[in-house]
Amino acid sequence: MVISWRPPKDDGGSPVINYIVEKRESKKETWGVVSSGVNQTRMKIPRLQKGYEYVFRVRAENKIGIGPPLDSQPAVAKTMFDPPSPPGKPTVHDITENAATVTWTIPKSDENKVGPGPVVETKTPILAINPIDRPGEPENLHIAETGKTFAYLKWRRPDYDGGSPNLTYHVERKLKDSDEWERVHKGSIKETHYMVDKCIENKTYQFRVQTKNEAGESNWVKTSEVVVKEEVQKPVLELKLAGVLTVKAGEPIKIEAGLRGKPQPEVSWTKDAEDLSKSPRAKIETTSTFSKFLLSKSRRTDGGKYVITATNPAGSFVAYATVNVLDKPGPVQNLKTSDVSSDRCTITWDPPEDDGGCEIQNYIVEKCESKRMVWTTCSSSVIMTSIHVTHLIEGNEYIFRVRAENKMGTGPPTETKPIVAKTKYNRPGRPDPPEPLHTIYLLKLLVVRAGCPIRLFAIVRGRPAPKVTWRKVGIDNVVRRGQVDLVDTMAFCVIPDSTRDDSGKYSLTVVNPAGEKAVFVNVRVLGK
């Protein structure tokens, strides 16, 4: 509640400093101070109890003192507004399944801070559903195919269904130059395609389709005129295969080809001029749009070129599919042993005729003694087509076998004929005695000057080759200086920069199992 007043006509000769506002309930005599420092002529009275009647009084104050009070008329503490009157009758329109528009007239007394007025309702309930209208026409009506006595029609659902998803269709036909349309089915069609049969071959027809829902039918959509007859189209095969088809032995071979052509082409599958449909492992399925071939439990021999032929009165079409069946390699070829000795031999071979459809990675070589027949591995990582086998026992008989290996596994072994580990030579005969042949350099006496080299040479013969020893006859019979060697059949002793100390008697001794022989030469070194 807000109270207001005007300043006193007489301020007592001194300006009014402030006002003192008091209140009391009408039924009581006691006044209570609301505020003693009001400096305006208006004040909002707080903390009143709703429905109680109050009296207020105001006194002015200046520096001399407080003037007499001015009392108000009794006033009840309440809101200053009443609730609004009810609005006009509501109406509902533009009803759909999830919305509706409601309109009404404004009340004679507007709503205010007091609160809402009385409620006004419609007389009858409203059902929230979409309004249904006639549907649109079928879209993209066309003749997809014609045959000897039929025409196959296709169309698309209309963009506008009239608010109802329950669409059906009517299909009619008429002959050229006829005005009468004939319904070609009973009831309604729910699909967006229809096969119109029982047509007369080589006659010209026109077809039309309309859409229907609960609200009614759409306008008709017509096709152009068409002659109903068997279409002729050359066969076409489209292999669904990129490159070579590779499978592992035992797995099925699956080949599929897309098929087109009118009338329906006949399809045959052959390999190496043989009809594959007669194979008990083969299964062939052909429809108007594809032909599938399935060969179970494939073998290495199933690899190769497959020929697919499609034929109809318009012509033929041939497609090819290459298949590679991976398997273990075949046996190696031309396995031989050579260079047999007492403890070793050489084994050679050629790669297998069939590598299994993939690269040979290595060969496995094994051996066994004929009397034991227990196989042991010589090597499992041979990459060449030969191997030198060692550590054989002289006199034992051996058999060797070789297997090729690829990523699919190890092929069957190929065995050699038995061989005996022995040398190919006989025992040697009686050795020839060694014999040094004197040359002009190996004289009874050799004289050289000090500082010059001493050269002693001799040709040595004997079988087996004899051992050669040069000695200087003396206390220990050792040649202490110079170079002593044997090259082929030439034995030599060379002492460079000779001195008087090199003078003496030298001997050449040759020894082999047949005997021993020695020759001598005296050497004299001249000097100061």
C-alpha positions in Angstrom: 0.0 0.0 0.0 1.3 3.5 -0.9 0.3 6.7 0.9 1.1 10.3 -0.2 0.5 13.8 1.2 1.3 17.5 0.5 3.8 19.6 2.5 2.3 21.9 5.2 1.2 25.3 4.1 3.1 26.8 7.1 6.6 25.4 7.6 7.0 27.5 10.9 9.5 29.8 9.3 12.1 26.9 9.0 12.3 24.3 6.2 10.8 20.9 6.9 13.6 18.4 7.7 11.5 15.2 7.3 8.2 13.5 8.0 7.2 11.0 10.6 4.7 8.3 9.4 2.7 6.2 11.8 0.0 3.5 11.5 -2.5 1.6 13.6 -5.2 -0.9 13.1 -8.7 0.7 13.1 -9.8 -1.5 16.1 -6.8 -0.4 18.1 -5.8 2.9 19.7 -2.0 2.3 19.7 0.1 3.9 17.0 3.2 2.5 15.7 6.0 4.3 13.9 6.5 3.2 10.3 9.4 5.6 9.7 10.7 8.8 11.3 13.0 9.9 8.6 10.9 10.2 5.4 12.1 13.1 3.3 9.6 12.7 0.5 5.8 13.2 0.4 5.1 9.6 -0.7 5.8 6.3 1.0 5.1 2.6 0.4 3.9 1.0 3.7 5.5 -2.4 4.2 4.5 -5.5 6.3 0.7 -5.0 6.2 -1.6 -7.9 6.8 -4.0 -8.7 4.0 -7.6 -7.9 4.8 -6.9 -5.7 7.9 -8.1 -2.1 8.0 -5.5 0.5 8.9 -5.3 4.3 9.7 -2.2 6.3 8.9 -1.0 9.7 10.1 1.9 11.9 9.1 3.6 14.8 11.0 6.1 17.3 9.6 9.4 18.1 11.5 11.7 21.1 11.3 14.6 22.2 13.5 12.2 23.8 16.0 10.2 20.5 16.5 7.3 18.3 15.3 4.0 19.6 14.0 0.5 18.3 14.5 -0.5 15.0 12.8 -2.7 14.5 9.7 -4.8 11.3 9.9 -6.0 9.3 6.8 -9.3 7.6 6.3 -9.4 3.9 7.2 -8.1 1.7 4.3 -8.1 -2.1 3.9 -4.9 -3.8 2.9 -5.7 -5.8 -0.4 -4.6 -6.0 -4.1 -5.9 -3.3 -6.2 -7.1 -5.6 -9.1 -9.8 -8.3 -9.6 -9.5 -11.6 -11.7 -10.4 -11.2 -15.4 -13.6 -12.3 -16.9 -13.7 -15.5 -19.1 -12.6 -15.3 -22.8 -15.1 -15.9 -25.7 -16.0 -19.4 -27.0 -12.9 -21.2 -28.4 -12.9 -22.7 -31.9 -10.5 -25.4 -33.4 -9.3 -25.7 -37.0 -6.3 -26.8 -39.1 -6.3 -30.2 -37.3 -3.4 -32.6 -38.0 -2.1 -35.7 -36.2 0.3 -33.7 -34.0 -1.1 -30.1 -34.0 -4.3 -28.0 -34.1 -5.0 -24.2 -34.1 -7.3 -22.8 -31.4 -8.8 -19.3 -31.5 -11.0 -17.3 -29.1 -12.1 -13.7 -28.3 -10.4 -11.7 -25.6 -12.3 -11.3 -22.2 -14.1 -8.1 -21.4 -11.9 -7.8 -18.3 -8.2 -8.5 -19.0 -6.1 -10.9 -16.9 -3.9 -9.1 -14.3 -1.7 -9.8 -11.4 -4.5 -11.3 -9.3 -4.5 -14.5 -11.4 -6.3 -16.4 -14.2 -10.0 -16.1 -14.7 -12.6 -18.9 -15.3 -11.7 -21.7 -17.8 -13.7 -22.0 -21.1 -13.7 -25.4 -23.0 -14.9 -26.6 -26.4 -18.2 -28.4 -26.4 -16.9 -31.6 -28.1 -13.6 -33.4 -28.1 -11.3 -33.0 -31.2 -9.5 -36.0 -32.8 -5.9 -35.1 -33.8 -5.4 -36.7 -37.2 -4.1 -35.4 -40.5 -6.6 -34.5 -43.1 -6.6 -36.9 -46.1 -6.7 -35.6 -49.7 -6.6 -37.3 -53.0 -3.1 -38.7 -53.8 -0.8 -37.5 -56.6 -0.3 -39.4 -59.9 2.2 -42.3 -60.2 5.7 -41.2 -61.1 7.9 -42.4 -63.9 5.5 -44.9 -65.5 7.2 -46.9 -68.2 7.2 -50.2 -70.0 10.2 -52.1 -68.6 9.9 -55.1 -70.8 7.7 -56.7 -73.5 7.4 -60.3 -74.5 5.4 -62.4 -76.9 2.1 -61.9 -75.0 2.9 -59.6 -72.1 4.1 -56.1 -71.1 5.8 -55.4 -67.8 5.0 -52.0 -66.3 6.9 -50.2 -63.6 6.3 -46.8 -61.9 7.2 -44.9 -58.7 5.1 -44.1 -55.7 3.7 -40.5 -56.0 5.6 -37.7 -54.1 2.3 -36.6 -52.6 0.2 -39.4 -50.9 -2.7 -37.1 -49.8 -1.9 -37.7 -46.1 -2.5 -41.4 -46.3 0.2 -44.1 -46.5 -2.4 -46.6 -47.7 -1.9 -46.3 -51.5 -3.1 -48.7 -54.1 -3.1 -48.6 -57.9 -5.3 -49.4 -60.8 -3.9 -50.6 -64.2 -5.9 -50.5 -67.5 -5.1 -51.2 -71.2 -6.6 -50.6 -74.6 -5.9 -51.5 -78.2 -4.9 -48.9 -80.7 -7.8 -47.1 -82.3 -10.1 -48.3 -79.5 -11.8 -46.0 -77.0 -12.5 -48.6 -74.4 -10.1 -49.1 -71.5 -10.0 -52.5 -69.9 -9.1 -53.2 -66.2 -6.4 -55.9 -66.2 -6.7 -57.0 -62.6 -9.2 -57.6 -59.8 -9.2 -55.4 -56.8 -6.3 -53.1 -56.3 -2.5 -53.4 -56.7 -0.2 -52.5 -53.8 3.1 -52.9 -55.7 4.6 -50.4 -58.0 4.9 -52.8 -60.9 2.6 -55.1 -62.8 2.8 -57.8 -65.5 0.0 -57.3 -68.0 -0.4 -60.7 -69.7 -2.8 -62.2 -72.2 -1.9 -59.6 -74.8 -2.2 -60.4 -78.5 1.2 -60.7 -80.2 2.2 -58.0 -82.6 -0.8 -55.8 -81.5 -0.3 -52.2 -80.4 -1.4 -51.3 -76.9 -1.5 -48.4 -74.6 -1.5 -48.6 -70.8 -2.5 -46.3 -67.9 -2.1 -46.3 -64.1 -3.8 -44.3 -61.3 -3.2 -44.0 -57.5 -6.0 -44.5 -54.9 -6.4 -43.8 -51.2 -9.2 -43.3 -48.7 -10.0 -39.8 -50.2 -10.3 -41.0 -53.8 -8.3 -41.6 -57.0 -5.6 -39.6 -58.8 -5.7 -38.7 -62.5 -4.5 -41.4 -64.9 -1.0 -41.5 -66.2 -0.6 -43.1 -69.7 2.3 -44.8 -71.5 3.0 -44.3 -75.1 1.8 -46.9 -77.6 3.8 -50.1 -77.8 3.8 -53.2 -80.0 3.6 -56.3 -77.8 6.2 -58.8 -79.3 9.2 -60.8 -78.3 12.2 -58.5 -77.9 15.5 -59.6 -79.4 18.7 -58.7 -77.7 22.2 -60.2 -78.3 23.5 -62.0 -75.1 26.0 -60.3 -72.9 28.1 -61.9 -70.1 29.8 -59.9 -67.4 32.2 -62.0 -65.4 32.3 -61.0 -61.7 36.0 -61.9 -61.6 39.1 -59.6 -61.5 42.1 -61.4 -63.1 43.0 -65.0 -62.3 40.9 -66.9 -59.7 43.3 -68.7 -57.3 42.0 -71.4 -54.9 43.7 -74.0 -52.8 43.3 -77.6 -53.7 40.2 -79.0 -52.0 38.4 -75.7 -51.9 35.4 -75.0 -54.2 35.8 -73.1 -57.5 33.0 -70.4 -57.7 32.5 -68.4 -60.8 29.6 -66.0 -61.5 28.7 -64.0 -64.6 26.0 -61.4 -65.1 23.7 -62.2 -68.0 21.6 -60.1 -70.4 19.8 -61.0 -73.6 16.3 -61.5 -75.1 14.9 -64.0 -75.4 16.5 -65.8 -72.4 20.0 -67.0 -73.6 21.1 -70.6 -73.0 24.4 -70.7 -71.1 27.0 -73.5 -71.3 30.2 -74.0 -69.3 33.1 -75.9 -70.7 36.8 -76.6 -70.0 39.2 -78.3 -72.5 36.2 -78.8 -74.8 34.4 -80.9 -72.1 30.8 -80.1 -70.9 31.2 -79.2 -67.2 27.5 -79.8 -66.5 28.2 -83.6 -66.8 30.7 -83.5 -64.0 29.4 -85.0 -60.7 31.3 -82.3 -58.8 29.8 -79.4 -60.8 26.6 -77.4 -60.1 25.4 -74.8 -62.6 22.5 -72.3 -61.9 21.3 -69.9 -64.6 18.5 -67.3 -64.4 17.5 -64.3 -66.6 20.2 -62.1 -64.9 23.1 -64.4 -64.0 24.8 -67.8 -64.4 26.7 -69.4 -61.5 29.2 -72.2 -61.6 30.3 -74.2 -58.6 32.9 -77.0 -58.7 33.4 -78.8 -55.3 36.7 -80.4 -54.0 39.0 -78.7 -56.6 42.0 -80.5 -57.8 45.3 -79.4 -59.4 44.0 -80.6 -62.8 40.9 -78.3 -62.4 43.1 -75.3 -63.1 43.0 -73.7 -66.6 40.7 -71.7 -68.8 37.0 -72.0 -68.4 34.8 -71.0 -71.3 31.3 -69.6 -70.7 29.0 -69.3 -73.8 25.6 -67.6 -73.9 23.4 -68.2 -77.0 20.0 -67.0 -78.2 18.5 -66.3 -81.7 20.2 -62.8 -81.7 23.7 -64.3 -81.5 26.2 -65.6 -78.9 28.7 -64.2 -76.4 31.8 -66.0 -75.1 33.6 -65.2 -71.8 36.7 -66.7 -70.3 37.8 -67.3 -66.7 41.3 -68.4 -65.8 41.6 -70.6 -62.6 44.8 -71.5 -60.8 44.5 -74.4 -58.3 47.3 -74.4 -55.8 48.6 -77.7 -54.6 51.8 -79.4 -53.4 54.5 -79.8 -56.1 55.0 -83.0 -58.2 58.1 -85.3 -58.0 61.5 -84.0 -59.0 62.9 -85.3 -62.4 66.1 -87.0 -63.5 67.5 -87.7 -60.0 71.1 -88.9 -60.3 74.1 -89.6 -58.1 77.7 -88.9 -59.2 81.3 -88.4 -57.9 80.8 -91.3 -55.4 83.8 -91.7 -53.1 84.4 -93.5 -49.8 82.7 -90.7 -47.7 80.8 -88.5 -50.1 78.8 -88.1 -53.3 77.0 -85.6 -55.4 73.2 -85.7 -56.1 71.6 -83.7 -59.0 68.0 -83.4 -60.2 65.7 -81.3 -62.3 62.7 -79.3 -60.9 59.3 -81.1 -60.9 57.2 -80.9 -64.0 54.3 -79.5 -62.0 55.3 -76.8 -59.4 51.8 -76.9 -57.8 50.9 -73.5 -59.2 53.3 -71.6 -57.1 57.1 -71.1 -56.8 59.3 -73.9 -55.5 60.8 -72.6 -52.2 63.3 -75.4 -51.5 64.1 -79.1 -51.7 64.4 -81.7 -48.9 67.2 -84.3 -49.3 67.2 -87.5 -47.2 69.4 -90.6 -47.1 69.2 -94.1 -45.6 71.4 -97.2 -45.4 69.9 -100.0 -47.4 70.3 -102.5 -44.6 68.5 -100.2 -42.0 65.9 -98.3 -44.1 65.8 -95.4 -41.6 65.6 -92.0 -43.4 67.6 -89.1 -42.1 67.6 -85.5 -43.4 70.8 -84.4 -45.2 69.3 -80.9 -45.7 65.8 -79.4 -45.7 66.7 -76.0 -47.2 68.4 -76.8 -50.5 67.6 -74.0 -53.0 69.7 -75.3 -55.9 69.1 -78.6 -57.9 72.2 -80.3 -56.5 73.9 -81.1 -53.2 77.2 -82.6 -52.1 76.5 -85.3 -49.4 79.3 -85.9 -47.0 80.0 -88.1 -43.9 79.2 -91.4 -45.7 80.7 -94.6 -44.2 82.9 -96.4 -46.7 81.5 -99.7 -47.8 77.9 -99.0 -46.8 75.1 -99.0 -49.4 72.9 -95.8 -49.5 69.6 -94.7 -51.1 68.8 -91.0 -51.4 65.5 -89.3 -52.0 64.5 -85.7 -52.9 61.2 -83.8 -52.4 60.2 -80.4 -53.7 58.5 -77.9 -51.3 56.3 -74.9 -52.0 54.0 -72.8 -49.8 51.3 -75.5 -50.1 53.5 -78.2 -48.7 55.9 -81.0 -49.7 55.6 -83.1 -52.8 56.1 -86.8 -53.2 59.8 -88.1 -53.0 61.9 -89.4 -55.9 64.5 -92.0 -54.9 67.9 -92.9 -56.4 69.2 -96.4 -57.1 71.4 -97.8 -54.3 75.1 -96.8 -54.4 78.1 -98.0 -52.3 80.3 -95.5 -50.7 83.8 -96.4 -52.0 86.6 -94.8 -54.0 86.5 -95.2 -57.8 90.3 -96.0 -57.8 92.1 -99.4 -57.1 94.9 -99.8 -54.7 98.1 -98.3 -56.0 101.0 -100.5 -57.3 104.5 -100.7 -55.9 106.1 -97.2 -55.6 109.0 -96.2 -57.8 112.2 -95.4 -55.9 113.1 -91.8 -55.7 115.8 -90.5 -57.9 117.4 -87.1 -58.0 118.6 -86.2 -61.4 121.8 -84.2 -61.4 122.0 -80.9 -63.3 124.9 -78.9 -64.3 124.4 -76.9 -61.2 124.8 -79.9 -58.9 128.5 -80.6 -59.4 130.9 -82.4 -57.2 132.5 -79.0 -56.4 130.9 -75.6 -56.6 133.2 -72.5 -56.2 131.7 -69.0 -55.7 133.1 -65.7 -54.5 132.0 -64.3 -51.2 128.9 -62.1 -51.5 127.6 -64.1 -54.5 124.7 -66.5 -54.1 125.0 -70.2 -53.8 122.5 -71.9 -56.1 122.0 -75.7 -55.9 119.3 -77.4 -58.2 118.2 -80.9 -58.9 115.3 -82.6 -60.7 113.6 -85.2 -58.5 111.5 -88.2 -59.7 109.7 -90.9 -57.8 106.1 -92.4 -57.2 104.7 -91.4 -54.9 106.4 -88.0 -54.9 109.4 -88.3 -52.5 110.2 -86.0 -49.6 113.2 -83.8 -50.2 115.8 -82.7 -47.6 118.8 -80.4 -48.0 121.5 -80.6 -45.4 124.9 -79.1 -44.7 127.2 -81.8 -43.4 128.4 -80.8 -40.0 127.6 -81.0 -36.3 123.8 -80.8 -36.7 123.4 -81.3 -40.5 121.2 -78.2 -40.8 121.2 -75.5 -43.5 121.0 -72.4 -41.3 120.8 -69.8 -44.1 119.1 -69.5 -47.4 115.9 -70.8 -49.0 115.1 -74.5 -49.3 112.0 -75.6 -51.3 110.5 -78.0 -53.8 108.5 -76.8 -56.8 106.9 -79.5 -58.9 109.9 -81.8 -59.6 112.6 -79.2 -59.0 114.4 -79.1 -55.6 116.5 -76.1 -54.9 118.6 -74.5 -52.2 119.7 -70.8 -52.6 122.0 -69.0 -50.1 122.3 -65.3 -51.0 125.2 -63.2 -50.0 127.5 -66.1 -49.3 130.4 -65.9 -46.9 133.4 -68.1 -46.1 131.3 -69.7 -43.4 129.0 -71.2 -46.0 131.8 -73.4 -47.4 131.3 -77.1 -46.8 129.7 -80.3 -48.0 125.9 -80.2 -48.8 123.6 -83.2 -49.3 120.2 -83.7 -51.1 118.2 -86.6 -49.7 115.0 -87.9 -51.3 112.7 -90.5 -49.6 109.4 -92.3 -50.4 108.0 -95.7 -49.4 110.1 -97.4 -52.2 113.4 -96.2 -50.7 115.9 -93.4 -50.1 118.7 -91.9 -52.1 121.2 -89.1 -51.4 123.7 -87.0 -53.5 126.5 -84.7 -52.3 128.2 -81.5 -53.5 131.2 -79.6 -52.1 130.9 -75.8 -51.9 133.9 -73.5 -51.6 133.4 -69.8 -51.0 136.5 -67.6 -52.0 137.2 -64.5 -50.1 139.6 -62.6 -47.9 
